[in-house]
């Protein structure tokens, strides 16, 4: 017995000694391993190494006793090596929503040591909007999963803007503002990104103090974990956006109102050349550093979607000089990170002369410009590669967290290769993904971040087939063929069209002279015999892909990645019928055929019921989960009600009043929204059409619009409970849909 006890003590001592000798980076890498593969943690060994250059590097090799040794110069590099090994040797997959980690009992050995060195200093992730459309309600558990995913994909430069409210609360108080005045400035939780970008003031506020406290605590956890892995998070800097009340507190300061944004009255900006700008900007960086530390990277976007007050290049240079100075006074190592979106969005204003003047105002190599829309509208090639400043090539892919399947991988690769081959020897310093929303096209993130370690051109069709194999852990030819078809259809378009089903109901027939929002109409829309769907991809190929995937249900029914994709594919397939269904309603009304109107309306309502059913099979498509996650931040019934209202508003009317101009901008294809929000609107619309035909009077769009806006607004203030967990099995619903709708997808 003594020998057994002695052996246990010896093994415990060895293990403790071994852990004590681990570097911080190694401990962080083991932390990821223990979270994603706890039962196989003893099969891997992590070793920190010194890179010969400044670039991250990892090595994968065989170790003793069947172990796999993964070496790297940072925890992110080692995690990337783990991801690379799992993908290439174990037919396993780390994904945005789910992982497929059915590893062989004996880990495959390597024929020789593998070494990968990234050519990029930075691998960037997140957009301001992501924090409003996808992540406003995430708790620490969800963030921990996300940070692990980021490390495994090689991300080392994430935008991290949670908890800014706490910084601003203290800074604005120090500059003489009362608690009430600060409350009036802050916007609602899901609207915060647009507050920090200077687009809106006060909308959806005030914020409960409990929110500010909790978010501060969450940000500390997030930053500590990111930094332990070797990431350098990007925090905020002062852009000049200030509360209007500062005009009264500092009457000598040059504070002016900028142009309206999306129908919202313009916010107020402090002239960067004003002395007060330096004081506030420096105070902000100091307070933020006190609360959260710093990695010397600061995002500031002064004119993200509005024009500056002057076209004078000298003024624009003075602006950037002043903004950077406010950072540098607080942090001598400051680097200004700015979104290059304004070079595209306001391209008529930003001539080369003005753009060069603005970027020349920042010391060379103390700026990093994010080229956002690399897959479709890059600006590096229109700005002489940002006039010599370092920059990062990114894809947006998803705007306003559209729930769809899209992302032209061939075009992404073409655009990336052009930038990479032209600029990697110059000032191209990184690659990234900067989506407004995450969650529905994980293939895009995987494709882009793989290029962080292997930027060479690939055969996209073969890459997609390999992706399908590892995503489900199968070598099924049907799965490969299905994904090949997805690559030729939905993943052959850069971005999706706006959907008329989840925007305010309208007739699909475009009328010349109409002032209707382009999201609600199709000017070039035309249903034909050869194209009964009028979408921007081959629907027949999508239908065939869906059938092939469903055919593998018996083998893959327990694979989470498969069930997610099956939900997404059949949702997309049903949604491809929306143009046809709405067109049938429109034609029936214009032909004054009451019976045809009733038939087409019935068909449309059934389509929405079936969309409700398929999206109810996976937690990523549930309005109920979104609302429950929002309410979880509340500590009182009043706070829970407030968060629910904000969560309902951002995904429907956006601006929290009936007359808002961004209504339906961030509409979602979610279970709960189809039944509770979209279908009642269409029922109201059809009722108006029926009344028009029955009574022989013209359809009154103004009367309808007023009624539906009031209905929408009341819904945001309601409290109906929607499912927050799946209610049916994806495979069962998909099989029913396949049976009922297959005839519509046969040529």
Secondary structure, DSSP 8 states (H G I E B T S, - for coil): -HHHHHHHHHHHHHHHHHHHHS-HHHHHHHHHHHHH-GGGGGGEEEEE---SSSS-EEEEEE-GGG-EEEEESSHHHHHHHHHHHHHHHS--B--SS--B----SS----SS-EEEE-S-SEEEE--TTHHHHTSTT--HHHHHHHHHHHHHTT--EEB--TTHHHHHHHHHHHTT--HHHHHHH---GGGHHHHHTTS-SSTT----HHHHHHHHHHHHHHHHHHHHTT---BEE---SEE-TTHHHHTTTS-EEE---BTTB---EEE-TTSHHHHHHHHHHHHHHHHHH---SEEE--TTSSS--S---HHHHHHHHHHHHHHHHTT-TT-EEEEETHHHHHTTTT--HHHHHHHHHTS-TTSEEEEE--TTT---GGGTHHHHT-EEEEEE---STT--S----HHHHHHHHHHHHHHHTTTTEEEEEE--SS-SS-HHHHHHHHHTTT--S---HHHHHHHHHHHHHT---HHHHHHHHHHHHTGGGSSS----SSSSS---SS--TT----GGG--TT----SS-SS--SS-HHHHHHHHHHHHTTHHHHTT-HHHHHHHHHHHHHHHHTTHHHHHHHHHHHHHTT-HHHHHHHHHHHHHHHHHHHHHHTTSGGGBHHHHHHHHHTT-SSHHHHHHHHHHHHHHTTTSSSSTT-S-TTTT----BTHIIIIIHHHHHHHHHHHHHHHHHT----HHHHHHHHHHHHHHHHT------SS--S-HHHHHHHHHHHHGGGG--
